[in-house]
């Protein structure tokens, strides 16, 4: 029986992993949130491994308030960098496989083509910089770690873009959505399924991988698809980034190249619009 620890249990990916975990045979899961364990406290983290011998740790814990991070710099780095690095170190010391989730925000989005794992990083925000520092600490502390970068995550659980657009479409006759930031939405359930597939395998392929749903969209395209799939009629107008200023800068083009992931793990990745349909169907049920 493999013992799996999942941090960030109340986040979108953590919640999806929890939902799917019962489907895995020979795996025993423990789900913890910040109230259960402070991932930045070395004594607490090491004690957790003293109590239970874990075989895999999936780190879904993160400070994800992108705009708020601009004014809460220390907290963002404490969780996203120091916390991730500590978990990686303790896993290395305990012969525990470590999966860490990172983000497209470590890139500036100026490349203009799908981003590969070894492309130069240049975060534009505190959130992105803290997540990049987290990657560095993970790699420095644990050469056997597996890092998955993802983008534009949504789910039927928690607060996210899909739920926000659905709510606004029901409340308003007209919306404006940014059309000049390009990326790929990621259904958290698709990512959770991929992670659970990885940890079931006997072979382990450490390194950095990119995972998002297939295809390319702007936030405007994303919103239009949500509206149309839901059968709503709210008028949605495209705007440029400068018309909706935010404390944190976002990458203009952060489509992730997923070839390495697909070839290494021999997995197909669903098209973004098909996954939105699956998610909205669940929400309607």
C-alpha positions in Angstrom: 0.0 0.0 0.0 1.6 3.3 -1.1 1.0 6.2 1.2 0.4 9.5 -0.4 0.4 12.9 1.3 -1.4 15.8 -0.5 -0.8 19.4 0.7 -3.1 22.2 -0.3 -6.0 19.9 0.0 -8.7 22.6 -0.2 -7.3 24.1 -3.5 -8.7 23.3 -6.9 -6.1 20.6 -7.8 -6.0 19.2 -4.3 -9.8 18.9 -4.2 -9.9 17.2 -7.6 -7.2 14.7 -6.5 -9.2 14.0 -3.3 -12.3 13.4 -5.5 -10.5 10.9 -7.7 -8.3 9.3 -5.1 -10.8 6.5 -4.2 -10.4 5.1 -7.7 -6.7 4.2 -7.0 -6.1 0.7 -5.6 -3.2 0.1 -3.3 -2.9 3.8 -2.5 -3.7 5.4 0.9 -4.2 9.2 0.8 -3.8 11.8 3.5 -5.1 15.3 2.6 -3.9 18.3 4.6 -4.4 22.1 4.4 -2.6 24.9 6.1 -4.6 24.5 9.3 -3.3 20.9 9.5 0.4 21.6 8.7 2.5 24.7 8.3 4.7 23.7 5.3 7.1 26.5 6.2 7.8 25.0 9.7 10.6 22.5 9.5 9.9 20.8 12.8 6.3 20.3 11.9 7.0 19.0 8.5 9.7 16.5 9.7 7.4 15.4 12.5 4.7 14.5 9.9 7.2 12.2 8.3 8.2 10.7 11.6 4.6 9.8 12.3 3.9 8.3 8.9 6.3 6.9 6.2 5.0 8.5 3.0 5.9 7.2 -0.4 4.7 10.2 -2.4 4.0 13.9 -1.6 2.0 16.0 -4.0 2.4 19.6 -3.2 -0.7 21.6 -4.2 -0.2 24.2 -1.5 0.5 27.7 -2.8 -0.1 31.4 -2.2 -2.2 32.1 -5.4 -3.6 35.7 -4.8 -1.7 37.1 -7.7 -2.5 40.8 -7.2 -2.4 40.7 -3.4 1.1 39.2 -3.6 2.3 42.6 -4.8 1.8 43.9 -1.3 2.3 40.6 0.6 5.7 39.8 -0.8 7.1 38.1 2.3 4.1 35.8 2.7 4.1 34.8 -1.0 7.8 33.9 -0.9 7.4 32.1 2.5 4.8 29.7 1.1 5.7 29.5 -2.6 9.5 29.3 -2.2 10.5 28.4 1.3 7.6 26.0 1.9 8.1 24.2 -1.4 11.8 24.0 -0.8 11.3 22.6 2.6 8.9 19.9 1.5 11.3 18.9 -1.3 14.2 18.6 1.2 12.2 16.5 3.7 11.1 14.2 0.9 14.7 13.8 -0.3 15.7 12.9 3.3 12.9 10.3 3.6 13.1 8.7 0.1 9.7 10.0 -0.8 8.8 10.9 -4.3 7.9 14.6 -4.7 5.5 16.2 -7.2 5.3 20.0 -7.2 2.9 22.3 -9.1 4.2 25.5 -10.6 2.9 28.1 -13.0 3.2 29.8 -16.4 3.6 33.1 -14.5 7.4 32.4 -14.3 7.6 33.6 -17.9 7.1 37.1 -19.3 5.1 36.0 -22.3 7.1 37.9 -24.9 8.3 34.8 -26.7 5.3 34.6 -29.1 5.4 30.8 -29.4 4.5 27.9 -27.1 6.9 27.9 -24.2 9.3 24.9 -23.6 10.6 23.7 -20.3 14.1 25.0 -20.9 13.1 28.5 -22.2 14.4 31.5 -20.3 12.2 32.5 -17.3 11.4 36.2 -16.5 8.5 36.6 -14.1 6.6 39.9 -14.2 5.0 39.7 -10.8 5.8 38.8 -7.2 3.6 35.7 -7.5 5.6 34.6 -10.6 8.9 35.4 -9.0 8.0 33.5 -5.8 6.9 30.4 -7.7 10.2 30.5 -9.7 12.2 30.7 -6.5 10.2 27.8 -5.3 11.2 25.8 -8.4 14.8 26.6 -7.7 14.7 25.6 -4.1 12.9 22.3 -5.0 15.5 21.4 -7.6 18.4 22.4 -5.3 17.0 20.3 -2.4 15.7 17.3 -4.3 17.2 16.1 -7.6 14.5 13.5 -7.9 11.6 16.0 -7.8 9.0 16.2 -10.5 7.7 19.7 -11.3 4.6 20.4 -13.4 3.9 23.9 -14.6 0.3 24.7 -15.5 -1.9 27.6 -16.4 -5.3 29.2 -16.1 -6.6 26.5 -13.7 -10.4 26.1 -13.1 -12.6 23.5 -11.6 -16.1 22.7 -10.4 -14.7 23.3 -6.9 -13.5 26.6 -5.4 -13.5 30.0 -6.9 -12.2 30.4 -10.4 -12.8 32.2 -13.8 -15.4 29.7 -15.0 -17.6 30.3 -11.9 -17.1 34.0 -12.0 -18.1 34.3 -15.7 -21.2 32.1 -15.1 -22.2 34.3 -12.1 -21.6 37.6 -14.0 -23.5 36.4 -17.1 -26.5 35.7 -14.9 -26.3 39.0 -13.1 -25.5 41.4 -16.0 -26.5 42.1 -19.6 -23.0 43.0 -20.7 -19.4 42.1 -19.7 -15.9 43.2 -20.8 -13.1 40.6 -20.8 -9.4 40.9 -21.8 -8.7 39.7 -25.3 -4.9 40.3 -25.6 -3.6 37.8 -23.1 -3.2 34.4 -24.7 -2.8 31.1 -23.0 -4.5 27.7 -22.4 -7.1 27.0 -19.8 -6.5 23.9 -17.6 -9.3 21.9 -16.1 -8.0 20.8 -12.6 -9.5 17.4 -13.0 -7.5 16.7 -16.1 -4.3 17.7 -14.2 -5.3 15.6 -11.2 -5.9 12.6 -13.4 -2.5 13.0 -15.0 -0.8 13.3 -11.6 -2.5 10.2 -10.3 -1.5 8.3 -13.4 2.1 9.4 -12.8 2.3 8.3 -9.2 0.9 4.9 -9.9 3.8 4.0 -12.2 6.8 2.0 -11.2 9.1 4.2 -13.2 9.8 7.7 -12.1 10.8 10.5 -14.5 12.1 13.5 -12.4 12.3 16.9 -14.1 10.2 19.8 -15.2 7.1 19.3 -17.4 4.4 21.5 -18.8 0.7 20.6 -18.6 -2.4 22.6 -19.7 -5.3 21.6 -21.9 -4.7 21.5 -25.6 -5.4 24.5 -27.8 -5.0 28.3 -27.5 -7.4 31.0 -26.2 -7.6 34.5 -24.9 -9.5 35.2 -21.7 -12.2 36.6 -24.0 -12.3 33.3 -26.0 -12.5 31.5 -22.6 -15.4 33.7 -21.4 -17.3 33.3 -24.7 -17.0 29.5 -24.6 -18.3 29.5 -21.0 -21.2 31.6 -22.0 -22.1 29.7 -25.1 -21.7 26.2 -23.5 -24.0 27.4 -20.7 -26.6 28.6 -23.1 -26.5 32.2 -21.8 -26.9 35.3 -23.8 -25.0 38.0 -22.0 -23.1 40.3 -24.4 -19.3 40.0 -23.9 -17.0 42.7 -25.3 -13.2 42.3 -25.8 -10.9 44.8 -24.2 -7.1 45.3 -24.0 -5.0 44.8 -20.9 -4.5 48.6 -20.4 -8.2 49.0 -20.0 -8.3 46.8 -17.0 -5.2 47.7 -14.9 -4.2 45.3 -12.1 -1.5 45.5 -9.4 0.3 42.5 -10.9 1.4 42.2 -14.5 0.4 39.1 -16.4 2.3 37.4 -19.3 0.9 38.3 -22.7 1.4 34.9 -24.3 1.9 31.9 -22.0 0.8 28.9 -24.1 2.8 25.9 -22.8 4.5 23.4 -25.1 3.4 20.0 -23.7 5.4 17.7 -26.0 7.8 16.5 -23.3 4.9 15.6 -21.0 2.9 13.7 -23.7 6.0 11.8 -24.9 7.4 10.9 -21.5 4.1 9.7 -20.0 2.4 8.6 -23.2 -0.7 10.6 -22.4 -3.1 12.5 -24.6 -4.4 15.8 -23.2 -8.0 17.0 -23.7 -8.9 20.1 -25.8 -9.7 23.1 -23.6 -13.2 23.6 -24.8 -14.2 19.9 -24.3 -12.9 20.1 -20.7 -15.0 23.2 -20.1 -18.0 21.3 -21.3 -17.3 18.5 -18.8 -16.9 21.0 -16.0 -20.0 23.0 -16.7 -22.0 19.8 -17.0 -20.9 18.9 -13.5 -21.8 22.4 -12.2 -25.3 22.1 -13.7 -25.8 18.7 -12.1 
